[in-house]
Amino acid sequence: MTTRSEQQDVIFAFLRAVNLGKHNKVPMKPLMAALDRSSFPPAAYLLASGNVVFTPPDGVPAPADLCDRLVDLIDEEFGVRTAAVLRRPRQLREHLAADPFTAKGLAPVYVSMWDGEPDPEGLAYLAEQDFSPDALRLTESAAIMGFDRTSHDAKLSNALVEKRLGVTATARNVNTLKRLLAKFAPDAR
């Protein structure tokens, strides 16, 4: 059983643009084996869409270069050059708390997450846009995107967020984020 302090040390790594159709294949079970062979903290995954969960042992900090090492290992093992965005449970809960769209009946709702400093002009541009019938809410490190029916043909997208903000971002459905927290950090704050 995972202790509360271990849950607080959980690190979620969200891989960008992997396992989409025939492109950028990063099979999760072989990735877990490669992480284990390469002295990473214990890892697990949820779904095949690039959601990796690291659980460093209690009292052992995660390596400061965890993100870079993960991206390099994926390139070496699978020939896929990707990016990863790291989040702690508290940060995921903040993203979910910032979602005004699920309660309003918009579905699906995605959270586009990034690390680094977004372009202020890009933030202002996105904030001024009308994406109706879809909607956008910006936070410090995420864009909450609510869609009226589907995200597939919408003007609003993770690609638009990346382009306007000048950051590498990756998006996940809010339901996936909720499942990750419930399974790997139910008691973390």
C-alpha positions in Angstrom: 0.0 0.0 0.0 1.3 3.5 -0.9 1.7 5.8 2.1 0.5 9.3 2.1 4.0 10.8 1.9 4.8 8.6 -1.1 1.7 9.8 -2.8 2.9 13.4 -2.3 6.1 12.5 -4.1 4.3 11.0 -7.2 5.3 12.6 -10.4 3.1 12.4 -13.5 5.0 12.6 -16.8 2.8 13.4 -19.8 4.4 12.5 -23.1 3.6 14.7 -26.1 2.2 13.2 -29.3 3.0 9.5 -28.8 0.9 6.5 -29.9 -1.3 8.5 -32.2 -2.3 6.1 -34.9 0.8 4.7 -36.7 3.1 7.5 -35.6 5.5 7.9 -32.7 4.9 4.5 -31.2 6.1 4.2 -27.6 4.7 0.9 -26.3 4.1 1.4 -22.6 5.1 -2.1 -21.3 8.4 -2.0 -23.0 8.9 1.6 -21.8 8.3 0.4 -18.2 11.0 -2.3 -18.7 13.4 0.2 -20.2 12.8 2.6 -17.3 13.4 -0.2 -14.8 16.7 -1.2 -16.5 17.9 2.5 -16.6 17.6 3.2 -12.8 14.6 5.5 -13.0 12.3 5.7 -10.0 9.6 3.0 -9.9 7.2 3.7 -12.8 3.7 2.7 -13.9 1.3 3.9 -16.6 -2.3 4.5 -17.3 -3.6 4.0 -20.9 -1.4 3.8 -23.9 -1.4 7.6 -24.5 1.8 8.4 -22.8 0.9 8.8 -19.1 3.8 7.7 -17.0 3.7 7.8 -13.2 6.9 7.8 -11.2 6.8 7.0 -7.5 10.2 7.6 -5.9 10.7 5.7 -2.7 9.8 7.6 0.5 12.5 10.2 1.3 14.3 9.8 -2.0 13.9 12.8 -4.3 13.3 12.3 -8.0 16.3 13.2 -10.1 16.3 16.9 -11.1 16.9 15.8 -14.7 14.0 13.3 -14.8 12.3 14.9 -17.7 15.4 15.1 -19.9 16.4 11.6 -19.0 12.9 10.3 -19.9 12.9 12.0 -23.3 16.4 10.8 -24.1 15.6 7.2 -23.1 12.5 7.2 -25.4 14.6 8.5 -28.3 17.2 5.8 -27.7 14.9 2.9 -27.1 12.1 3.7 -29.6 13.5 6.2 -32.0 10.8 8.7 -31.0 11.7 12.3 -30.3 9.1 13.6 -27.9 8.7 16.0 -25.1 7.3 15.5 -21.6 5.5 17.7 -19.2 5.8 16.9 -15.5 3.1 17.5 -12.9 2.7 16.7 -9.2 -0.7 15.7 -7.8 -1.4 19.1 -6.4 -0.8 20.7 -9.8 -3.3 18.3 -11.5 -5.9 19.0 -8.8 -5.4 22.8 -9.5 -5.9 22.2 -13.2 -9.1 20.2 -12.5 -10.3 22.9 -10.1 -9.9 25.5 -12.8 -12.2 23.7 -15.2 -15.5 25.6 -15.4 -16.7 23.6 -18.4 -17.5 20.2 -17.2 -20.1 21.5 -14.8 -21.6 23.5 -17.6 -22.1 20.4 -19.7 -19.3 20.9 -22.3 -17.7 17.6 -23.3 -15.1 16.7 -23.9 -12.8 18.9 -21.7 -9.1 18.8 -22.2 -6.2 20.4 -20.2 -3.3 21.5 -22.3 -0.3 21.7 -20.0 3.2 23.2 -20.5 6.3 24.0 -18.6 8.2 27.2 -19.1 7.2 30.7 -19.7 4.4 31.3 -22.2 4.6 34.3 -24.5 2.5 37.1 -22.9 1.3 38.4 -26.2 0.2 34.9 -27.1 -1.7 34.6 -23.8 -3.4 37.9 -24.5 -4.3 36.8 -28.0 -5.9 33.5 -26.8 -7.7 35.3 -24.0 -9.4 37.7 -26.5 -10.5 35.0 -28.9 -14.1 33.7 -29.2 -14.0 30.0 -29.9 -17.7 29.5 -29.7 -19.3 27.1 -29.3 -16.1 25.9 -27.6 -14.5 27.7 -24.8 -11.1 28.4 -23.3 -9.8 29.2 -19.8 -6.2 30.0 -19.3 -4.2 29.5 -16.0 -0.6 30.0 -15.2 0.5 26.7 -16.7 -2.5 25.2 -18.5 -5.2 25.9 -21.0 -8.6 24.4 -20.1 -10.4 23.7 -23.3 -14.1 22.8 -23.3 -15.7 21.5 -26.5 -19.4 21.6 -27.5 -19.2 18.3 -29.3 -15.8 17.2 -30.4 -12.2 18.5 -30.5 -11.4 17.0 -33.8 -12.5 19.8 -36.1 -12.4 22.7 -33.6 -10.5 26.0 -34.1 -9.3 25.5 -30.5 -6.5 22.9 -30.1 -3.3 22.0 -28.3 -1.5 22.9 -31.5 -2.9 26.4 -31.4 -1.9 26.8 -27.7 1.6 25.7 -28.6 1.8 28.1 -31.6 0.5 31.1 -29.8 2.3 30.6 -26.5 5.6 29.4 -27.9 5.7 26.5 -25.5 5.7 22.7 -25.9 2.4 21.5 -24.5 0.5 18.3 -24.3 -3.2 17.8 -23.7 -5.2 15.3 -21.7 -8.9 14.7 -21.1 -10.0 15.7 -17.6 -11.4 12.2 -17.1 -7.9 10.8 -17.6 -6.4 13.3 -15.1 -9.1 12.2 -12.6 -8.3 8.5 -13.1 -4.6 9.1 -12.7 -5.2 10.9 -9.4 -7.7 8.3 -8.1 -5.3 5.4 -8.9 -1.9 6.8 -8.0 -2.4 9.7 -5.6 -5.9 9.5 -4.0 -4.8 11.1 -0.7 -2.2 13.6 -2.0 -2.9 17.3 -1.6 
